[in-house]
Amino acid sequence: MVKRTQSLPLNTIILAIIAIIVLVFLVLIFTGGIGRFATQTGQVSPSSNQTSNAQCSEYASSIQTQMGTSTDSAVQLQMLANSQYVSSGCSDTYVYQFTLYNGSQVVCGLGSGTSLQISNNGNTISIPGCKLQ
């Protein structure tokens, strides 16, 4: 006794897989998923050791502008410590000089062996790669 089973032809299976892939892409296109995917793949976020000089320059000038809004040097240093310039690692690698309201100069980009310690209201904050001149 020979049993015969019913099966789908290979062409039908391949066409079904292609149809599913096309449907997924159509859903992504109409929901905006392709745009998000394209922008996310186009933006290679640099690691702290691979941050480009252009990115560090942008962070430095941005924090310099923000620091210019304060007339308190301690607050300016707090802004610098909390900035993306410091958190991205640029303060260790990218040399930049900040001028505080009181005329003091903060030089950054001096390497990981240098650190500026600030005490403000009992809190000690460290800004890596910087020193006060």
N, CA, C and O atoms as a GROMACS GRO file, in nm:
protein
  532
    1MET      N    1   0.082  -0.116   0.000
    1MET     CA    2   0.000   0.000   0.000
    1MET      C    3   0.089   0.125   0.000
    1MET      O    4   0.172   0.144   0.089
    2VAL      N    5   0.071   0.207  -0.098
    2VAL     CA    6   0.149   0.329  -0.113
    2VAL      C    7   0.063   0.447  -0.067
    2VAL      O    8  -0.050   0.466  -0.114
    3LYS      N    9   0.119   0.524   0.025
    3LYS     CA   10   0.046   0.641   0.073
    3LYS      C   11   0.093   0.763  -0.004
    3LYS      O   12   0.213   0.789  -0.017
    4ARG      N   13   0.000   0.836  -0.054
    4ARG     CA   14   0.032   0.960  -0.123
    4ARG      C   15  -0.010   1.076  -0.034
    4ARG      O   16  -0.122   1.082   0.016
    5THR      N   17   0.084   1.168  -0.016
    5THR     CA   18   0.051   1.286   0.065
    5THR      C   19   0.039   1.407  -0.027
    5THR      O   20   0.095   1.411  -0.137
    6GLN      N   21  -0.035   1.502   0.020
    6GLN     CA   22  -0.048   1.624  -0.057
    6GLN      C   23   0.058   1.721  -0.008
    6GLN      O   24   0.083   1.729   0.112
    7SER      N   25   0.119   1.792  -0.098
    7SER     CA   26   0.221   1.890  -0.060
    7SER      C   27   0.209   2.012  -0.151
    7SER      O   28   0.152   2.007  -0.260
    8LEU      N   29   0.265   2.118  -0.102
    8LEU     CA   30   0.266   2.240  -0.182
    8LEU      C   31   0.389   2.237  -0.272
    8LEU      O   32   0.496   2.192  -0.231
    9PRO      N   33   0.374   2.283  -0.392
    9PRO     CA   34   0.491   2.289  -0.479
    9PRO      C   35   0.591   2.392  -0.423
    9PRO      O   36   0.552   2.488  -0.357
   10LEU      N   37   0.717   2.370  -0.450
   10LEU     CA   38   0.824   2.457  -0.401
   10LEU      C   39   0.803   2.601  -0.448
   10LEU      O   40   0.832   2.696  -0.374
   11ASN      N   41   0.754   2.618  -0.569
   11ASN     CA   42   0.730   2.754  -0.621
   11ASN      C   43   0.628   2.828  -0.536
   11ASN      O   44   0.642   2.949  -0.515
   12THR      N   45   0.526   2.760  -0.489
   12THR     CA   46   0.422   2.823  -0.406
   12THR      C   47   0.480   2.867  -0.273
   12THR      O   48   0.446   2.975  -0.224
   13ILE      N   49   0.565   2.788  -0.214
   13ILE     CA   50   0.629   2.823  -0.086
   13ILE      C   51   0.718   2.945  -0.103
   13ILE      O   52   0.715   3.036  -0.020
   14ILE      N   53   0.796   2.948  -0.209
   14ILE     CA   54   0.886   3.063  -0.233
   14ILE      C   55   0.804   3.189  -0.257
   14ILE      O   56   0.838   3.295  -0.205
   15LEU      N   57   0.697   3.180  -0.334
   15LEU     CA   58   0.612   3.297  -0.359
   15LEU      C   59   0.546   3.346  -0.229
   15LEU      O   60   0.531   3.467  -0.211
   16ALA      N   61   0.508   3.256  -0.141
   16ALA     CA   62   0.448   3.295  -0.014
   16ALA      C   63   0.550   3.370   0.073
   16ALA      O   64   0.515   3.469   0.137
   17ILE      N   65   0.674   3.324   0.074
   17ILE     CA   66   0.779   3.391   0.153
   17ILE      C   67   0.804   3.531   0.096
   17ILE      O   68   0.817   3.627   0.172
   18ILE      N   69   0.812   3.542  -0.035
   18ILE     CA   70   0.834   3.673  -0.098
   18ILE      C   71   0.717   3.767  -0.068
   18ILE      O   72   0.738   3.885  -0.042
   19ALA      N   73   0.595   3.715  -0.071
   19ALA     CA   74   0.478   3.797  -0.042
   19ALA      C   75   0.480   3.848   0.102
   19ALA      O   76   0.444   3.963   0.127
   20ILE      N   77   0.522   3.764   0.195
   20ILE     CA   78   0.532   3.807   0.336
   20ILE      C   79   0.636   3.917   0.352
   20ILE      O   80   0.612   4.014   0.424
   21ILE      N   81   0.750   3.903   0.286
   21ILE     CA   82   0.855   4.005   0.294
   21ILE      C   83   0.805   4.138   0.236
   21ILE      O   84   0.829   4.244   0.294
   22VAL      N   85   0.736   4.132   0.122
   22VAL     CA   86   0.682   4.253   0.061
   22VAL      C   87   0.580   4.318   0.154
   22VAL      O   88   0.579   4.441   0.168
   23LEU      N   89   0.496   4.240   0.217
   23LEU     CA   90   0.397   4.295   0.310
   23LEU      C   91   0.465   4.363   0.430
   23LEU      O   92   0.420   4.469   0.474
   24VAL      N   93   0.571   4.302   0.481
   24VAL     CA   94   0.644   4.364   0.593
   24VAL      C   95   0.700   4.499   0.550
   24VAL      O   96   0.689   4.596   0.625
   25PHE      N   97   0.761   4.506   0.432
   25PHE     CA   98   0.814   4.633   0.384
   25PHE      C   99   0.704   4.736   0.362
   25PHE      O  100   0.724   4.854   0.391
   26LEU      N  101   0.591   4.695   0.312
   26LEU     CA  102   0.481   4.789   0.294
   26LEU      C  103   0.432   4.844   0.428
   26LEU      O  104   0.404   4.963   0.440
   27VAL      N  105   0.423   4.758   0.527
   27VAL     CA  106   0.383   4.804   0.660
   27VAL      C  107   0.486   4.903   0.714
   27VAL      O  108   0.449   5.006   0.769
   28LEU      N  109   0.616   4.873   0.698
   28LEU     CA  110   0.720   4.964   0.744
   28LEU      C  111   0.714   5.099   0.672
   28LEU      O  112   0.733   5.203   0.734
   29ILE      N  113   0.688   5.095   0.544
   29ILE     CA  114   0.681   5.220   0.468
   29ILE      C  115   0.563   5.306   0.515
   29ILE      O  116   0.578   5.426   0.536
   30PHE      N  117   0.447   5.245   0.531
   30PHE     CA  118   0.328   5.322   0.568
   30PHE      C  119   0.326   5.364   0.714
   30PHE      O  120   0.254   5.457   0.750
   31THR      N  121   0.402   5.299   0.800
   31THR     CA  122   0.408   5.339   0.940
   31THR      C  123   0.528   5.428   0.970
   31THR      O  124   0.546   5.471   1.084
   32GLY      N  125   0.610   5.455   0.871
   32GLY     CA  126   0.727   5.540   0.891
   32GLY      C  127   0.847   5.465   0.945
   32GLY      O  128   0.947   5.527   0.980
   33GLY      N  129   0.839   5.337   0.952
   33GLY     CA  130   0.949   5.257   1.006
   33GLY      C  131   1.073   5.261   0.920
   33GLY      O  132   1.184   5.253   0.973
   34ILE      N  133   1.058   5.272   0.790
   34ILE     CA  134   1.174   5.277   0.701
   34ILE      C  135   1.252   5.405   0.727
   34ILE      O  136   1.376   5.403   0.730
   35GLY      N  137   1.183   5.517   0.745
   35GLY     CA  138   1.252   5.643   0.772
   35GLY      C  139   1.331   5.638   0.901
   35GLY      O  140   1.445   5.685   0.906
   36ARG      N  141   1.273   5.582   1.005
   36ARG     CA  142   1.344   5.569   1.132
   36ARG      C  143   1.465   5.477   1.116
   36ARG      O  144   1.572   5.504   1.170
   37PHE      N  145   1.446   5.368   1.043
   37PHE     CA  146   1.556   5.274   1.022
   37PHE      C  147   1.669   5.341   0.945
   37PHE      O  148   1.786   5.324   0.980
   38ALA      N  149   1.635   5.417   0.841
   38ALA     CA  150   1.737   5.483   0.759
   38ALA      C  151   1.814   5.587   0.839
   38ALA      O  152   1.936   5.597   0.826
   39THR      N  153   1.744   5.664   0.923
   39THR     CA  154   1.815   5.765   1.002
   39THR      C  155   1.900   5.702   1.111
   39THR      O  156   2.008   5.752   1.143
   40GLN      N  157   1.854   5.592   1.167
   40GLN     CA  158   1.933   5.526   1.271
   40GLN      C  159   2.056   5.460   1.213
   40GLN      O  160   2.161   5.462   1.277
   41THR      N  161   2.046   5.403   1.095
   41THR     CA  162   2.164   5.342   1.034
   41THR      C  163   2.258   5.446   0.978
   41THR      O  164   2.378   5.421   0.965
   42GLY      N  165   2.206   5.563   0.943
   42GLY     CA  166   2.290   5.670   0.891
   42GLY      C  167   2.369   5.740   1.000
   42GLY      O  168   2.471   5.803   0.972
   43GLN      N  169   2.322   5.731   1.122
   43GLN     CA  170   2.391   5.796   1.233
   43GLN      C  171   2.474   5.692   1.307
   43GLN      O  172   2.422   5.608   1.379
   44VAL      N  173   2.604   5.701   1.287
   44VAL     CA  174   2.692   5.612   1.361
   44VAL      C  175   2.736   5.692   1.482
   44VAL      O  176   2.815   5.786   1.471
   45SER      N  177   2.685   5.654   1.598
   45SER     CA  178   2.720   5.729   1.717
   45SER      C  179   2.859   5.689   1.763
   45SER      O  180   2.886   5.571   1.786
   46PRO      N  181   2.946   5.786   1.775
   46PRO     CA  182   3.084   5.756   1.813
   46PRO      C  183   3.094   5.715   1.958
   46PRO      O  184   3.022   5.766   2.044
   47SER      N  185   3.184   5.622   1.985
   47SER     CA  186   3.208   5.584   2.124
   47SER      C  187   3.295   5.691   2.188
   47SER      O  188   3.345   5.780   2.119
   48SER      N  189   3.314   5.684   2.317
   48SER     CA  190   3.388   5.788   2.387
   48SER      C  191   3.532   5.796   2.338
   48SER      O  192   3.592   5.904   2.344
   49ASN      N  193   3.590   5.688   2.290
   49ASN     CA  194   3.728   5.690   2.241
   49ASN      C  195   3.737   5.726   2.094
   49ASN      O  196   3.846   5.754   2.046
   50GLN      N  197   3.626   5.725   2.022
   50GLN     CA  198   3.629   5.749   1.879
   50GLN      C  199   3.554   5.875   1.839
   50GLN      O  200   3.520   5.892   1.722
   51THR      N  201   3.529   5.964   1.933
   51THR     CA  202   3.455   6.086   1.902
   51THR      C  203   3.540   6.174   1.811
   51THR      O  204   3.658   6.197   1.839
   52SER      N  205   3.481   6.221   1.704
   52SER     CA  206   3.556   6.301   1.608
   52SER      C  207   3.580   6.442   1.662
   52SER      O  208   3.509   6.489   1.750
   53ASN      N  209   3.682   6.506   1.607
   53ASN     CA  210   3.714   6.643   1.648
   53ASN      C  211   3.599   6.738   1.617
   53ASN      O  212   3.573   6.831   1.693
   54ALA      N  213   3.530   6.715   1.507
   54ALA     CA  214   3.418   6.802   1.471
   54ALA      C  215   3.307   6.792   1.574
   54ALA      O  216   3.247   6.892   1.613
   55GLN      N  217   3.278   6.669   1.619
   55GLN     CA  218   3.174   6.649   1.720
   55GLN      C  219   3.216   6.714   1.852
   55GLN      O  220   3.136   6.780   1.918
   56CYS      N  221   3.342   6.696   1.890
   56CYS     CA  222   3.392   6.757   2.014
   56CYS      C  223   3.389   6.908   2.006
   56CYS      O  224   3.356   6.975   2.104
   57SER      N  225   3.423   6.962   1.891
   57SER     CA  226   3.420   7.107   1.872
   57SER      C  227   3.278   7.160   1.888
   57SER      O  228   3.256   7.265   1.948
   58GLU      N  229   3.182   7.086   1.833
   58GLU     CA  230   3.042   7.126   1.846
   58GLU      C  231   2.998   7.124   1.993
   58GLU      O  232   2.932   7.217   2.039
   59TYR      N  233   3.035   7.018   2.066
   59TYR     CA  234   3.000   7.009   2.208
   59TYR      C  235   3.065   7.124   2.286
   59TYR      O  236   3.000   7.185   2.372
   60ALA      N  237   3.192   7.153   2.256
   60ALA     CA  238   3.264   7.258   2.329
   60ALA      C  239   3.204   7.395   2.306
   60ALA      O  240   3.183   7.471   2.400
   61SER      N  241   3.174   7.428   2.180
   61SER     CA  242   3.117   7.560   2.153
   61SER      C  243   2.976   7.571   2.210
   61SER      O  244   2.933   7.679   2.251
   62SER      N  245   2.904   7.460   2.212
   62SER     CA  246   2.769   7.461   2.268
   62SER      C  247   2.774   7.489   2.418
   62SER      O  248   2.697   7.571   2.468
   63ILE      N  249   2.863   7.422   2.490
   63ILE     CA  250   2.870   7.444   2.635
   63ILE      C  251   2.929   7.582   2.665
   63ILE      O  252   2.893   7.644   2.765
   64GLN      N  253   3.019   7.632   2.579
   64GLN     CA  254   3.074   7.767   2.600
   64GLN      C  255   2.961   7.870   2.591
   64GLN      O  256   2.956   7.964   2.670
   65THR      N  257   2.871   7.852   2.495
   65THR     CA  258   2.756   7.942   2.480
   65THR      C  259   2.665   7.932   2.602
   65THR      O  260   2.619   8.034   2.653
   66GLN      N  261   2.639   7.811   2.648
   66GLN     CA  262   2.552   7.792   2.764
   66GLN      C  263   2.616   7.851   2.890
   66GLN      O  264   2.548   7.912   2.972
   67MET      N  265   2.748   7.832   2.904
   67MET     CA  266   2.816   7.886   3.022
   67MET      C  267   2.813   8.038   3.024
   67MET      O  268   2.818   8.099   3.131
   68GLY      N  269   2.803   8.101   2.906
   68GLY     CA  270   2.798   8.246   2.898
   68GLY      C  271   2.671   8.306   2.954
   68GLY      O  272   2.662   8.427   2.971
   69THR      N  273   2.572   8.221   2.984
   69THR     CA  274   2.447   8.271   3.040
   69THR      C  275   2.453   8.291   3.190
   69THR      O  276   2.359   8.345   3.249
   70SER      N  277   2.563   8.249   3.254
   70SER     CA  278   2.574   8.259   3.398
   70SER      C  279   2.687   8.354   3.437
   70SER      O  280   2.788   8.364   3.368
   71THR      N  281   2.668   8.424   3.549
   71THR     CA  282   2.772   8.513   3.600
   71THR      C  283   2.840   8.454   3.723
   71THR      O  284   2.921   8.522   3.787
   72ASP      N  285   2.809   8.332   3.757
   72ASP     CA  286   2.869   8.263   3.871
   72ASP      C  287   2.964   8.156   3.819
   72ASP      O  288   2.921   8.063   3.750
   73SER      N  289   3.094   8.169   3.850
   73SER     CA  290   3.195   8.075   3.799
   73SER      C  291   3.170   7.933   3.847
   73SER      O  292   3.196   7.838   3.773
   74ALA      N  293   3.122   7.917   3.970
   74ALA     CA  294   3.094   7.783   4.022
   74ALA      C  295   2.982   7.717   3.941
   74ALA      O  296   2.988   7.598   3.912
   75VAL      N  297   2.881   7.795   3.906
   75VAL     CA  298   2.770   7.743   3.825
   75VAL      C  299   2.821   7.710   3.685
   75VAL      O  300   2.780   7.609   3.626
   76GLN      N  301   2.909   7.792   3.631
   76GLN     CA  302   2.965   7.765   3.500
   76GLN      C  303   3.043   7.633   3.500
   76GLN      O  304   3.032   7.554   3.406
   77LEU      N  305   3.122   7.610   3.604
   77LEU     CA  306   3.196   7.484   3.614
   77LEU      C  307   3.101   7.365   3.630
   77LEU      O  308   3.127   7.257   3.577
   78GLN      N  309   2.992   7.386   3.702
   78GLN     CA  310   2.891   7.281   3.717
   78GLN      C  311   2.829   7.248   3.581
   78GLN      O  312   2.808   7.131   3.548
   79MET      N  313   2.801   7.351   3.502
   79MET     CA  314   2.748   7.330   3.366
   79MET      C  315   2.846   7.250   3.282
   79MET      O  316   2.808   7.157   3.210
   80LEU      N  317   2.974   7.287   3.292
   80LEU     CA  318   3.078   7.216   3.216
   80LEU      C  319   3.085   7.070   3.259
   80LEU      O  320   3.094   6.980   3.175
   81ALA      N  321   3.080   7.046   3.390
   81ALA     CA  322   3.089   6.908   3.442
   81ALA      C  323   2.972   6.823   3.394
   81ALA      O  324   2.988   6.703   3.372
   82ASN      N  325   2.856   6.884   3.379
   82ASN     CA  326   2.736   6.810   3.337
   82ASN      C  327   2.715   6.810   3.186
   82ASN      O  328   2.614   6.758   3.138
   83SER      N  329   2.807   6.867   3.112
   83SER     CA  330   2.787   6.883   2.968
   83SER      C  331   2.819   6.756   2.890
   83SER      O  332   2.884   6.664   2.940
   84GLN      N  333   2.772   6.755   2.767
   84GLN     CA  334   2.800   6.644   2.676
   84GLN      C  335   2.948   6.644   2.636
   84GLN      O  336   3.002   6.540   2.599
   85TYR      N  337   3.011   6.759   2.643
   85TYR     CA  338   3.155   6.769   2.614
   85TYR      C  339   3.234   6.680   2.710
   85TYR      O  340   3.330   6.615   2.669
   86VAL      N  341   3.193   6.678   2.836
   86VAL     CA  342   3.261   6.595   2.936
   86VAL      C  343   3.213   6.450   2.927
   86VAL      O  344   3.295   6.358   2.928
   87SER      N  345   3.081   6.429   2.919
   87SER     CA  346   3.028   6.293   2.921
   87SER      C  347   3.066   6.213   2.797
   87SER      O  348   3.068   6.090   2.803
   88SER      N  349   3.096   6.280   2.685
   88SER     CA  350   3.134   6.208   2.563
   88SER      C  351   3.282   6.171   2.562
   88SER      O  352   3.327   6.096   2.475
   89GLY      N  353   3.359   6.222   2.658
   89GLY     CA  354   3.502   6.194   2.661
   89GLY      C  355   3.585   6.299   2.590
   89GLY      O  356   3.707   6.287   2.585
   90CYS      N  357   3.520   6.400   2.533
   90CYS     CA  358   3.594   6.505   2.462
   90CYS      C  359   3.687   6.582   2.556
   90CYS      O  360   3.792   6.630   2.514
   91SER      N  361   3.649   6.594   2.682
   91SER     CA  362   3.731   6.671   2.776
   91SER      C  363   3.867   6.605   2.798
   91SER      O  364   3.961   6.672   2.841
   92ASP      N  365   3.878   6.475   2.769
   92ASP     CA  366   4.006   6.406   2.780
   92ASP      C  367   4.090   6.420   2.653
   92ASP      O  368   4.212   6.421   2.660
   93THR      N  369   4.024   6.431   2.540
   93THR     CA  370   4.096   6.419   2.413
   93THR      C  371   4.099   6.545   2.328
   93THR      O  372   4.196   6.565   2.254
   94TYR      N  373   3.997   6.630   2.336
   94TYR     CA  374   3.989   6.745   2.247
   94TYR      C  375   4.026   6.871   2.324
   94TYR      O  376   3.957   6.910   2.419
   95VAL      N  377   4.135   6.935   2.284
   95VAL     CA  378   4.185   7.053   2.355
   95VAL      C  379   4.093   7.172   2.326
   95VAL      O  380   4.069   7.207   2.210
   96TYR      N  381   4.044   7.231   2.433
   96TYR     CA  382   3.958   7.349   2.422
   96TYR      C  383   3.975   7.430   2.548
   96TYR      O  384   3.995   7.375   2.656
   97GLN      N  385   3.966   7.561   2.535
   97GLN     CA  386   3.984   7.651   2.648
   97GLN      C  387   3.855   7.728   2.673
   97GLN      O  388   3.801   7.793   2.584
   98PHE      N  389   3.806   7.718   2.796
   98PHE     CA  390   3.683   7.788   2.835
   98PHE      C  391   3.722   7.907   2.922
   98PHE      O  392   3.810   7.897   3.007
   99THR      N  393   3.655   8.020   2.900
   99THR     CA  394   3.677   8.139   2.980
   99THR      C  395   3.559   8.156   3.074
   99THR      O  396   3.444   8.167   3.030
  100LEU      N  397   3.587   8.158   3.203
  100LEU     CA  398   3.482   8.176   3.303
  100LEU      C  399   3.450   8.324   3.318
  100LEU      O  400   3.526   8.410   3.272
  101TYR      N  401   3.340   8.354   3.382
  101TYR     CA  402   3.295   8.491   3.400
  101TYR      C  403   3.397   8.574   3.479
  101TYR      O  404   3.413   8.694   3.454
  102ASN      N  405   3.466   8.511   3.574
  102ASN     CA  406   3.564   8.584   3.655
  102ASN      C  407   3.699   8.600   3.584
  102ASN      O  408   3.793   8.654   3.643
  103GLY      N  409   3.710   8.555   3.459
  103GLY     CA  410   3.832   8.570   3.381
  103GLY      C  411   3.925   8.450   3.387
  103GLY      O  412   4.022   8.445   3.312
  104SER      N  413   3.898   8.355   3.472
  104SER     CA  414   3.980   8.235   3.480
  104SER      C  415   3.965   8.152   3.353
  104SER      O  416   3.863   8.157   3.285
  105GLN      N  417   4.068   8.077   3.324
  105GLN     CA  418   4.068   7.990   3.206
  105GLN      C  419   4.065   7.844   3.251
  105GLN      O  420   4.140   7.804   3.340
  106VAL      N  421   3.978   7.765   3.188
  106VAL     CA  422   3.975   7.622   3.209
  106VAL      C  423   4.022   7.559   3.078
  106VAL      O  424   3.960   7.577   2.974
  107VAL      N  425   4.132   7.485   3.086
  107VAL     CA  426   4.188   7.420   2.968
  107VAL      C  427   4.155   7.272   2.977
  107VAL      O  428   4.183   7.208   3.078
  108CYS      N  429   4.094   7.219   2.872
  108CYS     CA  430   4.057   7.078   2.869
  108CYS      C  431   4.125   7.008   2.751
  108CYS      O  432   4.183   7.072   2.663
  109GLY      N  433   4.117   6.875   2.753
  109GLY     CA  434   4.179   6.794   2.649
  109GLY      C  435   4.321   6.756   2.685
  109GLY      O  436   4.402   6.727   2.598
  110LEU      N  437   4.351   6.756   2.814
  110LEU     CA  438   4.488   6.732   2.860
  110LEU      C  439   4.514   6.585   2.894
  110LEU      O  440   4.619   6.552   2.948
  111GLY      N  441   4.421   6.498   2.864
  111GLY     CA  442   4.440   6.356   2.889
  111GLY      C  443   4.373   6.310   3.016
  111GLY      O  444   4.330   6.390   3.100
  112SER      N  445   4.365   6.178   3.029
  112SER     CA  446   4.293   6.121   3.142
  112SER      C  447   4.369   6.133   3.274
  112SER      O  448   4.311   6.110   3.380
  113GLY      N  449   4.496   6.170   3.269
  113GLY     CA  450   4.574   6.187   3.392
  113GLY      C  451   4.546   6.317   3.464
  113GLY      O  452   4.587   6.335   3.578
  114THR      N  453   4.478   6.409   3.398
  114THR     CA  454   4.447   6.540   3.455
  114THR      C  455   4.300   6.546   3.490
  114THR      O  456   4.215   6.495   3.416
  115SER      N  457   4.269   6.610   3.602
  115SER     CA  458   4.130   6.624   3.643
  115SER      C  459   4.114   6.750   3.726
  115SER      O  460   4.197   6.780   3.812
  116LEU      N  461   4.007   6.822   3.700
  116LEU     CA  462   3.975   6.943   3.776
  116LEU      C  463   3.871   6.907   3.880
  116LEU      O  464   3.762   6.861   3.846
  117GLN      N  465   3.903   6.929   4.006
  117GLN     CA  466   3.812   6.899   4.116
  117GLN      C  467   3.746   7.029   4.162
  117GLN      O  468   3.814   7.128   4.188
  118ILE      N  469   3.616   7.028   4.172
  118ILE     CA  470   3.543   7.146   4.220
  118ILE      C  471   3.456   7.105   4.338
  118ILE      O  472   3.396   6.998   4.339
  119SER      N  473   3.452   7.191   4.436
  119SER     CA  474   3.362   7.170   4.550
  119SER      C  475   3.257   7.280   4.546
  119SER      O  476   3.289   7.398   4.545
  120ASN      N  477   3.131   7.238   4.545
  120ASN     CA  478   3.022   7.333   4.541
  120ASN      C  479   2.913   7.282   4.634
  120ASN      O  480   2.856   7.176   4.611
  121ASN      N  481   2.884   7.358   4.738
  121ASN     CA  482   2.781   7.322   4.836
  121ASN      C  483   2.805   7.184   4.897
  121ASN      O  484   2.711   7.107   4.917
  122GLY      N  485   2.931   7.153   4.926
  122GLY     CA  486   2.963   7.026   4.988
  122GLY      C  487   2.977   6.910   4.890
  122GLY      O  488   3.016   6.801   4.931
  123ASN      N  489   2.947   6.931   4.764
  123ASN     CA  490   2.962   6.826   4.662
  123ASN      C  491   3.092   6.846   4.587
  123ASN      O  492   3.123   6.958   4.545
  124THR      N  493   3.168   6.739   4.570
  124THR     CA  494   3.290   6.745   4.492
  124THR      C  495   3.263   6.686   4.354
  124THR      O  496   3.214   6.574   4.340
  125ILE      N  497   3.297   6.765   4.254
  125ILE     CA  498   3.274   6.724   4.116
  125ILE      C  499   3.409   6.719   4.047
  125ILE      O  500   3.495   6.805   4.068
  126SER      N  501   3.427   6.618   3.965
  126SER     CA  502   3.550   6.602   3.890
  126SER      C  503   3.523   6.623   3.741
  126SER      O  504   3.428   6.567   3.686
  127ILE      N  505   3.607   6.703   3.677
  127ILE     CA  506   3.599   6.722   3.532
  127ILE      C  507   3.726   6.664   3.474
  127ILE      O  508   3.833   6.725   3.481
  128PRO      N  509   3.716   6.545   3.415
  128PRO     CA  510   3.836   6.477   3.364
  128PRO      C  511   3.898   6.551   3.246
  128PRO      O  512   3.828   6.608   3.163
  129GLY      N  513   4.034   6.548   3.242
  129GLY     CA  514   4.106   6.606   3.130
  129GLY      C  515   4.120   6.756   3.133
  129GLY      O  516   4.174   6.814   3.038
  130CYS      N  517   4.074   6.821   3.240
  130CYS     CA  518   4.077   6.968   3.246
  130CYS      C  519   4.158   7.016   3.366
  130CYS      O  520   4.179   6.944   3.463
  131LYS      N  521   4.203   7.141   3.354
  131LYS     CA  522   4.265   7.207   3.469
  131LYS      C  523   4.234   7.356   3.463
  131LYS      O  524   4.208   7.411   3.356
  132LEU      N  525   4.239   7.419   3.578
  132LEU     CA  526   4.212   7.562   3.592
  132LEU      C  527   4.343   7.637   3.585
  132LEU      O  528   4.439   7.600   3.652
  133GLN      N  529   4.349   7.744   3.503
  133GLN     CA  530   4.471   7.824   3.494
  133GLN      C  531   4.451   7.958   3.555
  133GLN      O  532   4.543   8.040   3.556
   0.00000   0.00000   0.00000
